[in-house]
Amino acid sequence: MSFFAPALEGTKHDQYAQLNQQLAALIGNERDFIANAANMAALIFHKLDGLNWAGFYLMRSGELVLGPFQGKPACIRIPLGRGVCGTAAASRQTQLVPDVHAFPGHIACDADSRSEIVIPLILDGDVIGVLDLDSPRPGRFDEADRAGLEAAAGLLLKSSRMF
């Protein structure tokens, strides 16, 4: 099966609407969470500009463990409450960080990363992981990214089964 996703156009809000339409088409009737997360990471990485990493960390035995991603090799395990990903999981709130070097306890998996956004994945009241995007550009992410990526994460959770 071939999947063609046209370039994103218009305002950032428009681009996220298009990205989420493409994600919905890509997921289709597939319910496997890992397969859908892998395709979602690839779609985001290749469609959004200014990224050097896009992917997932999944909750395993009380810590975040590397899941499907696109980009350079990454940290494998992140304790809850540590770094941007661990903070997002522990607080259950999206973390939008314009300068990762100013974030207390930042974990530098890639020294080139300068800004980051992390969306907690909450299913049936439990944090099951996070969606993490990094950029080499300071201030790359804003409220439009937050809204668009939270919508994408919601689509993934609604469309998929963990096991």
ABEGO torsion letter per residue (X at the ends): XBBBBBBBBEBAAAAAAAAAAAAAAAAEABABAAAAAAAAAAAAAAABBGBABBEBBBBBGGBBBBBBBBEBBBBABBBBGBEAAAAAAAAGBBBBBABAAABBGBBBABAABABBBBBBBBBGGBBAEBBBBBBABBGABBAAAAAAAAAAAAAAAAABBAX
